């Protein structure tokens, strides 16, 4: 074996190796242990499932309804069958059916004399508060709105996320003893700095909606609204109706919220118009589906050209039809088709074509550096600004993302703030905690349900459309009931129950190779990874998935397992006569600022 | 072993064969043999071979006797015909089936107990007759179902799990098959599918009696130090005479070999057996030399594997006894039972 071959051997002591196998957890910005809580749901242990989520992502009930679900496209089930496990909606199940868990939440720790200001009461700031309060920090949360929650409360329509769910999960944190300064917009960073906080966290979001610059825009301004501002006004009850014919410009999730809200406020003919193709839209596929389910057509390849108005009275909007052409470098360009422009008549236009960061309240000489796009220059992991006692997170840090990223930032920022306040090295990041434990209970008995379900993905029951469209506060999704939740949970492949190979015990009988339903195990002559991938039992073209390569066999061959489509059914371990294969549960928890402190209670 | 059935989900790239079946479609019920049993590997090899040969599962009949090996037909080709016969009597049941319906593909699965002890006589006479079939012996040298006594194929001097040496001489079934007139004789090892699968393919496309003696370690009772049928022992003493590529009549010949290194044998169905020679000048068409080669290497403690002998022009039982081409089971009553006038005529012709 040459050195080139040796370097490809798998090191199972590296937590990243098995973490990567748990596709959903690896893809989640907060690294929530998906399979672990899904098993608890199948077991009816909703409160335990909720607490796993609460520790990791802070807002299980909110995220279980609104998350962008980076876990689901990553889900292994989607590679062996049509659709991934409904991980997100199972999270909601934990929140819906849990008992009162308030006695399981940490409280405020004995004061450590440090004071931290959080600007904005959105998910990032609330996560920082959650992590720092048990450590004894005095946490002061500022927000221009009168109620905490940030964009969770102001921008997500109530028919997707009821107020009661927001109140519950936001209050879990506020009730820990956060000091709130709600209704107090921070207008000056310099003034805030003068208050001598030990650290300041900026989690004010990306509050500026991008505007449209076409002729007639200003003249007809009375009926042309910026999407996120309009959603916020709807949310707080300032706007209660809209015209019968509505055009929504933009293809993101905000556009989807705008069009669905319009349908509930009097919009009878609501059309979404996007510049590029349907497939290229930024909105999640399920949000597009939900919009179309509510009879909202999505018109693609239409570029807004000018506003048609009669002395400022909006009449409609002209669009130029375009098509995609690839240039010589293979880049997509939208070019006019040459067809006549299209007029769509309307009473209102909602502009949801993107969001921008804006920090008009941070003086440019306050010591905080910004890049040329107006974003703060901060450490990628530390989130620390050039002014060392200032930290950024959520949409304010790297531009608009989503709630789950805001939570992940919140956890990271809390670690940084804690280290900074203790005069420790902020760059020194605590490693995640993980363990790996055999799940063997008998010859063919495991502590997890290893029978693979053949069921296809279950749909979440919806409220009847006619009823749902009548009331903007009526939640559309009814959520899984416990029976559906169990059936959906059983679709989870338990990717965290890892196949661990002990070459010393292996007698190379091929039993595992023969039984594997997805042909992922091969015993073959040594080679480097690129070479091995070409001579396995089944092709292994998915380079994003690792090969588990082990030497140490008597014949000198390698055991090579392609992790790509392993079902974690444990058949290899059941068929193994010597226990060379074992199914071991990999549990990884990210380090949080309050880890290790919570148990003092 | 497991109580669960194998999950239905499969690798996304699993390919169907000419008949539209994937390899998984050739599987049977989940095995109840001990975990790691060599027999399960042989089942997997049979599945692979039948899939690769595009054999229609409903045209295959698998017959067996009694024993661990004879249980295995349940674990492969779930859509084929099966007959679990009396101990050691698979050969006569199979011969009968073949006489009645010559159109099926016959697979006899047996073990060293079933074929070398209680069924030795049946085995011997089937080899002589040229019944068109694949006879595979899953040979572990031990009575696994009765907890590990030596079988008739245990080598003299081989030790039991308790450390007692065998004092009886072993029956070499491949040597017997050669001597008794089998027209395709091979030996292989359950732990080497790259060798076993092409041998099964070649045997299934052979006309006449094809015999494979497949050493199949018993992980429960015969895989210890001192055993001559353990994984380690067989790997150390394996003397493969050739490596076989089976080229079906449809397939294109792509690989080129230097002259002399390869022997090609064309079978009656047009399939080409391409043998890459591993042991000197071994000639697979020379029965007498094969018997000598086996005896010499057995004396040296080596296990000779590979395709040992093939007669590409072999004839089968139906040719010898001049049966009609139509399977007897498809003949109607008047054809089968022509009446007393025909009987009188026949009797008269013999007077």
Interface residues (C-beta under 8 A of the other chain):
Chain A: X79 X80 X81 X443 X444 X450 X451 X452 X454 X507 X508 X509 X510 X511 X513 X514 X515 X517 X518 X519 X520 X538 X539 X554 X555 X565 X567 X569 X571 X574 X575 X576 X577 X578
Chain B: X1 X2 X3 X4 X6 X7 X8 X9 X10 X11 X12 X13 X14 X24 X34 X35 X36 X37 X38 X40 X41 X43 X44 X190 X191 X193 X217 X219 X220 X223 X231 X232 X235
